Amino acid sequence: MYRWKDILPNMEDIRARATEQFIAAWKNSPATSASCFTWHETMGYVVVKRDDINKRVVLSPRVPEILDEMNCVFDPASAGMHPQAPGADDEEAQLPLSETVANTCWRPAHARFAVRCQPPHLHRFAVGQLALEIKDCLKERRRILKSMLKPDEMLLSISQFPLLGSETYIDGQGPANGPLLRSALLSDECLYPIPPFTLEIDGIEDRRGAVPYTAVALFRDKKTEWPFIDTKLSPLRLDYDFVNPHNTAVPGSEETAAMRAEAATSRSSSAASMRSSSNAPSPDESADGSQKGESDDGSNSATATLARPMAAEMPLAKNCLLLDSPLFGIGSGGVLRVALCAADLDEARSLYDQLAPISAILTALTAATPIVRGHLVDRDSYWDVQCSTVDDRSAQELGLVPLTTAKGTLFKSRFGSIDIYLGPGPKSSELAFQPKFNDCQYTYDNSAYWKMKDSGVDHLLSQHVAHLFTRDIHYASERMLRASSSTKGDSSPQRTDGQEHFKRFLGCNRQNVCLYPPNTRAGSGWEVELMSMEVQMTDEENAAFMTFVVLLSRVIISYKLNLYLPISLMDQNMARAQKVNAVKDQLFYFRRDIYGGSDSASASAGRILRPGNGNSWRTTHATTSGSGTYTARRHIGSKSPDTTEYIELTINEILNGSPRFKVTGILNIILSYLASLRLEYEIEQKLRRQLQLIGRRAGGKLCTMATWMRNFVQNHPDYRHDSVVLPSINYDMLRTMNDIEEGRVAAPELLG
C-alpha cells in the first residue's frame, strides 16, 4: 500500500484509468440490467465494556479479535471501497433470511470498537420478506455478534459513543498524540491499525495541510459555563470562524457564494499560515498538471455547512467543542445504509434524484447524536460533523488563495450532500427534471468529462462522474499503480474488466445518496445507496426505516413521483434537519405537487398564513395550533399560495399529509401502493405497523433517539444542568438503551 504523497505523481494516471473503467461499465450496462429489483443494507455496531462497580462504560477495542474468532476473511485492499453483496441467483438466496444469517459478511471499520455487516446476498424485493423477516434477521445477526462478547461487554447500535474524546473513553487507553492518529483527544488504541485505515487518516491530514479541526456548538443549559472555552485544546488557538461556521449560524440565515467569496478575499492575507509543518506536499504544490474544471451557470446558495483548515495563530473557538481527528467522523460508530439495485441506469438515475430531497427528512427522523465528547451539543444529528472531520480540501480548493494547480474551488467536503442531479437519460421520456434544479456551483475534472463525452456518455452523467475526480484518493495498492502506469504512452484500448480505480474514488466521495456501477462478479446492476440515516437503538426501528426506504423506492418508480427541489433548497433542508428537535420545530422545503410538473413561469416568493403560535417561521417554525394567531409560511415558485411549486412544511405534513396545503403525504402514497398489491391481511398489517412507527414519529407522538437521549441526561439525578454528561450518566443511559433493545425495559415514548 502506498500513501497519498507517494501516489500523487501518478494521480492523473489513476484518474485516467478510473475514467476508462466507468466508461466500460456504462457501455456494458445494457447487458447487465437486473432482471428484478433487489436491495441490501449495511449495518454498523459499537462494542463497549461496562464497569458495574465504578459505574462506567468505555469502548472495547476487541473487534479485531472478535472477527478473528468468527473466521472473517477481510481483504485490506478492498477497505474503503463500496461493499458489493453477492448475487441473488443462487439457491441460498431463496432461503428465508433467518437461515442465511450465519453467512453474514462481517467487516471491520476504521475504529477498533466498531463493526459492519451486510447480508450474504442481495434481497429480492418481496413485501412478505419486509414484513416478516427483516426485523428477525437483524435480531439474529445481533445475537450472533453478542455471542462473541465477554460477559462485561455490550453491543450497541449507536452512531457515536457519547464520551469519545473525553477523559476516559476506551479500555486500555494510552496517551494521546500517538504516532498513528497524532490526536490530542484520541489515543492510538482507537484506530484499527491496518494500512488502508491508517493511510486514509494520514491522507486526509496530509492533503489538507493542517490539523483537521472541527467545531461543534455546545448546548447551553441553565448552569453551562458561558462563554465556553474548550480548555483541552486551548493552547492550539484556532480561528472559530474557520471552524465549521454552520454550528454557530443564526437559525434561518443562509450564506451565499458571494458572501463566501468576500470572506475568502478578506482572509487571503492569512492563508499562508494554514500550512502544516508536515513534509507531505499539498495538492496545491504538487498536483500533476490538472486543469481547472468548469462550473455550471447557476449561483450557489447552499448553506455554509463545511469546516475549513485551521490556522495555528488565531483566536480561540467560542462556545464550541473541538474535534481534531478524522476518526471522529469515519468508521467510529454504527451506520444504517440501504442500497437499492435498479433495473437499469435510467431507473437508478430516477432513484438517485428523487431520494436526494427526501434524505434530509430521514436525517431528522433518525437523529441520534445529541452528545459529543461528553457534552450535550446544540444539534441532534452528526451528519455535518462527520462531513467536516474528513474534509481534505486545500487552501486553493477552499477559495482562500488564487487557483494555480488545483482543479477548481470545491464548495463542499468530500462527504456531504450531492452537488448535481443526474436527470433522465437521453432516451428517457421523463419530463420532471429541469436544469434550474442544479442551481449550485460545482467543479469537475475537464479531462475526464471530455473523455466520457467523446465515448457517448451524456452531459449530466459525465459531469457527475468527473466531479468525483476532483478529489484525490488517499492510498493505492501496487496493483493499482502498475495498472495505471501501463496506460502511459499507449493509446491502444486497455482492459478495464475491474473497477478498482473507479471504486476507490467512489470511496472518497460519500454523499447523501451515491450511485454505483454494476458489479459483474455479483451479477448486480446499477445501485443507489441512501447514506443520510443514523442507526437506531433497536432492531424494530432499523427494520422500519429499511422498509420505508425500500417501499418508497418502489412508489417512486411505480407512480413516477416528482420530488425535485433545487439543490440550494435541499442543502437548506439538510442544515435544518440536524437542529435540535428538528422533527417538531423545523420547516422543510417540499414540492407541493409530487405527481406533476412545475410552475416554471413564475419565480416569485410569497407567504402563506396558517394557524400557529404567533411566532415567525424564521425563529421557531412552530406548527402547533393556536387561537387567532398565525405563523408565516414561505413558498417559492408562484404568487398564488394554491399553485406554488415549493412550500415549507413540517415533517408531519410531508409524511402524513396536509389537506390545508393540499399535500397528499408520502406515507399515504405508500399505503395506497400497498393496498394495490392485494396482500395477505397479516403481511399488510405488519407493514402498516412498521410504517406507523415512522408516521407517529413524524407527527411528534414518538420521539427521536436524540430526543430520548437528551431527555435521559437532563432528567438524570447526577446531571448538574451544565451540559456535561458524567460517566455515571453515560453508564445508566447505555445500560438502559441495551435493556430497551433486549426488551427488558419498555420505552413507549420511543417505540409506542
N, C-alpha and C positions, 0 to 999 in steps of 0.2 A: 504494500500500500504506500502511496506517495501523498504527501501533504500538499496543501494549496500552493504554497510558494514554489514547490518543486515542479508542479504541473502547469504553472502559469505560462511558461513559454509554449506549451502545447495546447493551450485553452482553445485557440481558434480552430485547430485541427480537430479537437474533441467536438466542438460545436458543428463543424462541417460533417463529421461522421454521424452525430446525433440527428442532424437535418436529413441526411440520407436515410437513416433508419425510420424517421417519421414518414418520409415520402413513400418508402417501401410499404409501411403499414397502411398508409392511406390508399395506395394503389391496390393492395390486396384485400382491402376491407369488403368489397362486394362479395369476395369468395369466402369471407369469414363471418358473414352475417349470422347472428344467433337464430336458431330455429324456434326458440321460445324465450320468454323473459325469465331471467334468473337474477339472483342478488346474493350478497353476503355481507356480513357485519364484521367489524373489528372491535373487540372489547379490550379494556385495559384495567388492571387492578393494582393495588398497592399493598405490600406486606408490611405489617407493623408488629412490634413487640411490646407487650404491656408489662408493667411492674406493679402488681396489685398492692404490694406493701407500701411503696412510696407514691402510689397513685400517679404514675407517669406512663405515657405511651411514646415510644420512639420508633423510628423506621428500622426495619430489619434488612440488612444488606445480603440476605441469603438467597436471593433469586437465582444467581448463577449456580449455586449448589443445588437448589430445588430442581432447576431444569436439567442438570446432570443426572440427578436421581430419577427423573422422568424419561431419561434417554432421548431427550430432544436434540435433534440434529439441526444445527444452525450454521449457515454459510456466511461468514463475516463479510464476504464480498458483496452479498445482497443487502446488507444493512442500509437503511435509508431509502431503499427503492420501494416502489409501490408493491405491496404484497398481493399476488395473484392467487386466487383459490384454484384448486384443481378443477378439471372439467366435470360436468354433471352427467356425462354419458356412460357411466359405469353402474354396475349392479348395486354398489354401496349407496349410490345416490338415491336409489328407490326405497331404501330402508327408512323407517321412522328416525327422526333426528336423535331421539334418545339412544338409539342403537349405534350411532356413529360418533357420539361424543368422545368415546375413548380415543379416537383418532384425531382429536382437535390439534391444530397446529399451534404450538406454544412458541413464543418468541421473546427474547429479552428486549428491553428498552434501554435508553441511554443511562438511566439510573439503575443502580443495583437492587433497588427495592421495588421496582415496577416490572410488570409482565404483561405481554399482549397475547391475545389468542384470536384465532379465526377458525371457521368450520373447515372440515376436510374437503369439502366440495361446495360448489355453488348450490344455493337453494333454488329449486324450481318454484315458480310462483303458484301457490295454492292457498286459498283463503282458509281452508281447513288446517293447514300447517301453521299459519299465522295465529289462528285461534287456539289450537290445541297443543302445539308442540314447542313454540319458540320459548315461552317462559320456562317450561320444564327443561328444555335444552340448556338454557342459561344456568338454571339451578344445578343441573348435573355437572356442568363444567366447574362451577364454583365448588361443588362437593369434591370433585377430583383434586382440585388445587389445594383445598383445605386439608385433604388427607395427607398432604406432604408437609404440612406445617407442624411446628412444635407446639406443645400444649399452651405455651405463653404467647403464641403468635395469633394474629387475626388477619383476615383477608378483607379488605375494604375496596369498594368501588367509589373512589373519590378523585376529583380532578387535581387536587393538590393537598399535600399534607399540611395541616394548619400551622405547624411550628417549624417548617423547613426554613433554615437560615436563622433561627433564633438561638438561644443559648445552648440547649441540648436537644438534638433532633434525630440522631441516628445511633444505633448500637455500635459500640467500638469507635466512637467519634475521635478522630485525630485532630491535630492542629490545622488551622486554616492556612491559606496561602501555600498550598501544596504545589508540587510541580505539574500536576495534571490539570487541575481546574484554575489555579492561580487566583482563587477567590478568597476575599476576606470574610465571607459568610459561610461558604460550604467547604467541608473537608473532602479530600480525595476519595474517602470511603464511599461517597455518594455515586461516583461515576463507575459504570461498568467498563473496566479497562481493556477494551479490545480496540484494535486500530480504527475501524470505521467511526466509533463513537468519540474516541479521543481526538481523531483528526478533524471531525466536524466541529467540535468545540474550538479547537485551535484555529481552524479555518475562518470561523466567524470573527474571532478576535483579531486575527492577523489581517484579514481583508478589511475590516472596519477601521483598523489603525488606531484603536483606542479601546479602553476597558468598556465592555458593553453594559453600561449602567442603564437601569430603567427605574422610573419613579412611579410609585403607586400612592394615590392620595389617601390620607388617613381619614377614617370616620371620626368625627368629633362628637364625643359624648359629654355628659354633664361635667365630668372631672378630668377630661383629657387635657394634658399639658398643651397649652396653645399660646403662641405658635410652637409647633412641634419641630424639633430638630432630630434627625436620625444620628444619634451620637456614635453609633457603631461604625459609621463610615464618615464621620465628620471631618477627619483630617484630610480627606480627599478633595474637599472644596469643589463642588460641582455647580454648574450653571443650571438652576432649576427650570429656566425657560427652555433649555435644550433637552431636558429630561421629560419625555412623554407629556407634552403640554396638554393633551386631551384630558388628563386626570384632574387638572385644576381649572378647566374652562368653565365659563358661566353657562349653566343649562340653557339650551336654546340657541346658543351662538355657534356659528359655523365660520371657519377660517377659509377664505378663498385662496386661489392660486396667486392672485395679485398680492394679497396680504403676506403670503409666504415668501414671494419674491422680494417684497420690500424688506421683510425681516432678514432674509438671506443677504441682501445687499448691505444692510447696516451691520451685519455680523462678519462680513467677509474679512474685515481687518483682523479679526481674532481667530480666523480659521487655521492659521499656521500653528497655533498652539494645540490643535487637535491631533497632531502626530503622536504616535506611540513611540516608546523607546525600543520597541521590538525591532529586530533586524529583518523581519519579513517585509518584502516590498509591498506597498499598497497598490491597488489596481490602478490608481491614478498615475503611478510611476512606471508600471511595468506591463500594462495591457498591450497586447501584440497587434498594433495597427488596426484596432477595431474602429468601425465607423459609427458616427452618431446616428441613432435611429430617428425616424420621423414621427411626429405626433399627429393625431387627427385634429380637426379644426375646433372641436368642442372645448369649452372652458372647464377647468377643474374646480368644482365647487364642493368637493368632498370635505368632510370634517377633518380637522387636524388630529389624527389619532396615532401618530408614529413617534417613536423615540429617535434621538439623534446621538451621534458620538459626542462624548463629553470632553470639554476642556479640563485641564488639570488645575487651572488657576482661576476659578470662578466662585461666585457666592454660593452659600450652602443651599441645598434643596429645602424648601419650606413646606412644612405640613405634609411631607411625603415620606414613605418608606422607600429605601433604595435597594435594588437588586443588582448584583454585579457579575452574574454568570449566565450564559445561555442555558445552563442546566435547569434554571428556574422555569424555563418555558418549553423545553424539548425533552420528551421521554421521562418526565419525573412524576407523572400522575396517571390516573386512569383515563380512558378515552371511550367514546361511543361514536362510531362512524358506520355509515350504511352506504354500500356500493351497489349501484344498480346497473346491470348488464343489459344494454339496449339491444334491440333487434338489428339496428344498423346505425350508421353515422348520423342520419337525419334525426332519428329518434333520440340519439344521445345529445345532439345539439339542442333539441327541444327541452329535454330534461335539464340540461346544464343551465339554460337560460331561465327556465321557469322556476327551478328550485332556488336559484340565487336570491331572488327577492324574498322568498319565504325563510331563508336561513336566519335572518335577524329575529324573526318571530320565534323560531326554535331555540335560538340562543337565549332569549328572555325566559322562555318556558322551562329551559333546563339549567338556568343559572344556579351554580353550586359552589362558588368560591368567594365568600364574603370575608375570609380570613387569610392574611398573608403575613408571613414571618411573625406569627403570634400576636397579630393585631387585627382588630376589625377595620376594614377599609371601606372607602366610600364608593364601592361598586359591588355588584353581585356576581359578575361573570369575569372570567380570566382571559377572554379572547385577546383583547388589545395588549394585555401584559405579556402574554405568550408571544404575540407577534413582534413586540419591540425587543424582547430579550434575545431573539435570534436575528435581529436586523443587522445586516453586514454591509450596509451601504457606505461608500466612501464620501469624502467631502465634496468631490465633484458630483457624484450621483445625488447627493442631497441638495445640490444647488448652492452650496456655501462658497464655492470658488469657481472660477470660469472653467468650462469644459476644455480639456486638452486631449486626453486619451480615453476617457470613459465613453461609453456608448450613448449616454444622454442622462438627463435628470430622471431619477426614479422616484415617483411620488409616494410609493408605499413600500413597506417591508416585503421581504420575500415570502413571509407568511402574512396573510390578510385577506380582505375581500377582493373579488375579481375586479379587473380593470376594463374588461371588454366583453360584451355579449358575442356569442358565436353567430347568432342569426340563423336563418334557414339555409340549407344547402342550395346550390344553383338550380337544381331540378325540383326543389320543393315548391308546393303550391301555397305554403303558409304565408299569410299577409300581415300577421300581427306585429312583426318586428319592424322598427323604423330606425334609421341611422341616428336620429336625435337621441336615442336612448344611451348611446355611447358618448356621453357628454363630458367625460373627464379625460385629462391628458394622460398619455402613456407613451412609453418608448419601446421600440423593438429593434432587433438586430437586422440591419438593412440587407446584409449579405444572405442571411438565411431566408428572409422574406422573399427576395427575388428568386432564389433557387427554388423555393416551393411554388411561387407563381409560375415560373417557367416550366415546372413539372405538371401544372394543371390544377394545383390547389387553389381554392377561391380566396378572395381578398381577406375576409374576416378571419377565416381559419388560419391563413398564413400569418396574419398579424398576431393572432393569439399565440401560436407556437413560437414565432420569432420573439415575442415579448418574453417568453420563458428564457430565451437565450441571452437576455440582458444580464442575467445572473451568472456567477461563476459556480462551478461545483467545488466542493471543499476538499475532495480527495479522489483518487483514482487508483485502480489496480494496474499492475504491469500489463495485463492483457488488454486493458482499455488503451493504454498508451501505445502499445505495439500496433493495435488495430487502427488507431488514429494516425500514427506516423506513416502507415502503409499507403495513405492517400496522397502523400506529398509527391508532387511532380508526376502524378499518374492520373490521367484523365479518363482512363477506362472505367467501366462500371465496376463497382465494388459490391461484394456480397454483404447484404445487410439483413441476414436472417434474424440475428439477435437484435435486442433493443436496449442493451446495457447502457450505452452512452445517453440515449434519449431518456431512459427512465431515471438516470442519475440527475438529470436536470429537473425531471418531474419531482424527485425527492427534495430538491432545493426550492421548489415553489409549491407552497401549500396554501390554497385559498379556501374560502367558504364552500365552494364546490370545485371539484377537479375533474378533468377529462383525461381518460387513459385509453391508449390504443388497444386493439385486440391482442390477446395473448394466444398465439398459435399453439403453444405447447399445451395450454389448459383447454383450448377449444372455446374460449370465451370471446365475446365481441367487444364493442366499444363500451367502456364503463364510465359512469358518472358517480363520484363519491361525494357525499354530503359530510362536511367536516366541522360544522359550526356548533354541534351539540356538545354539552358537557355530560359526562357519565353520571348516572343517578345512583342513589343509595341502594335501591332494591332491584331485584330481577323483574319484578312486576312493572316498575316504571320503565326500565330499559326496554322490555318487550313491548310496552305500549307505544313508545316512540319509534321503535323499529317498524311496528305495524302501521303506524300513522304514515311514516315516510314511504313505505312500500305501496300502501293503498293510494296515497297522494300521487305517486308516480303513475299509477295505472289510470287515475282520474285525469291527470294532465294529458295523457296520450289519448284516452278514450273520448273525452269531452273537448279536447283541444283548448284547454284553458289558456287565457292570456293574462299572465301575472306580471308583465313587463313594467318595470319602473326605470326612470333614468338612473344611471349608476350613481350620480350625486345624491339622489334621494335614498337609494339603497344604502349608501355609506352613512347617511344621517340616521337611518333606521338602526344600523348596526351599532352606532355610538349610543343611541338611546337604549338599546336592548341590554346594555351592560350596566345601566344605572341601578341604584338600589330600588328594589320593589318595582321594577320596570313593568311587570305584567299589569299592575293596578294603576300606576301613576303616569305612564308614558303613552303618548300617541305615536302612531306609526303611519307613514305614508303607504297607501294601498290603492290599487286600481279599483274603481267602483264597478265597472262593467268588465268582468273577467271572462265573459263569453264572446265579446265583440271586439271591434277595432278601437280607434282612438279619436279624440276630438282635436285633430291636428290643425284645425283652422284657427284655434284660439290659443293664446299663451298667457292670458291674464290670471291674476290671483284674486281671490275674494275671501269672505269669511262666512261661515255657517254658524248660526246661533242655535244652541240646544240647551235644555235644562241642565244645570250643573251646580257647582257650589260657589259661583261668583268669582272664582279665580281665573286668571288668564291661562290659556294653554301653554304659554311660554314659560310659566313659572311652576305650575303643578300638574298640568294635563289631567286635572281631576275629571271624573266621569260619573260620580255618584249623583243621584237625583236630589234636587233641592226644590225650594218653593219660590217661584217668581224670579230666580236668578239664572244667568246664562253663562256658559263657557264658550269662548270663541273657538271655532274650528277653521283652520286654513284649508283651502282647496286650491288646486292648480289645474289649469287647462281650460277654463271656461268662466264666463261671467255669471253663468247660472249655476247655483248650487245643485240643481237637479240633473244637470248634464255634465258636471265636472268630470275630468278624466282621472285625477288623483285626489284623494281626500285623506285627511288624518283621522285614524280610527284607533280605538283601543284594541288590544289583542282579543278581548272578548267579542267585540263586534266583527273582527276579521275572521275568527274561527266559528263563532256561534251565530253570526248574522246580526243584522240590524234593519228591521223594517223601516225605521225612521229615515235611514240613509240609503235604503234600497240595496242593501248588501246581503247576498244570499248566505254567506258563511261557508268556509272551507269544509268544516265538519259536516254540515248539512248536505253538501255536494257528495262527500264520501259516503254518507249514509244512503243517499239516493242511488249511488252506484252499487252499494251492497244489495239494496232491495232489488235492483235489476238482475242480479245474479241468481235469484231464487234459491238461496242457500237453505241448508237444513236449519231447523229452529235453534238447536243447541249451538251450532257454529256461529250463526248470526248474532245470537245473544252474547256470546263470549267476545266477539269482535266489538259489539256495541259497548260492552263494559270496559274494554281497553280504551276505546275512543272517548268514553265518558270521563275517564280519569283526566285526559288531556282537556276535554271541554270544561270540566269543573275547575281545573287549574287555571284555564284561560279566564273563566268567569270570576275568579277570586275565591271560590268556595274551598279550594285546596291551595296550599301554599307551595312555593318552590322550595327546593332543598336549601338554597341560600337563605331564604327567609326563616326556615326551620332552624338552621344553624345559628343565625343571628339572634333569634328569639331564645334559643337554648342558652347562649352565652349571657345575654342581658338579664335573664331570669335566674342565673346560677348564683347560689349564695356567696361564692368566692369572688364574684365579679365586682370590681370597685368602680365601675362606670368611668373608667379611664381609657377605654379602647384596648386594653391589654388582655389577652387570653392566656391565663395562667396555665401551667402544666396540669394542675388538678382539674381545671375546667375542661381542658382538652381531653384528659383521661375519661372523665364522665361522659363527655359528648361522644367520643369514638366508641366507648363501650355501649352506650345507648344505641348508636347507629348500627353496631353489629347485632345487638339484640333485636332491633326492629327488622333487620334483614333476615334474621333467623326465625322470626315470628314469635319471639318471647315477649316482646313489648309492642303494644298497639300504638299506631300513630295516625289517628283519624284525621288530624289536620293536614297530613301529608298524603295519605292513601285513601281516605274516606272510610 
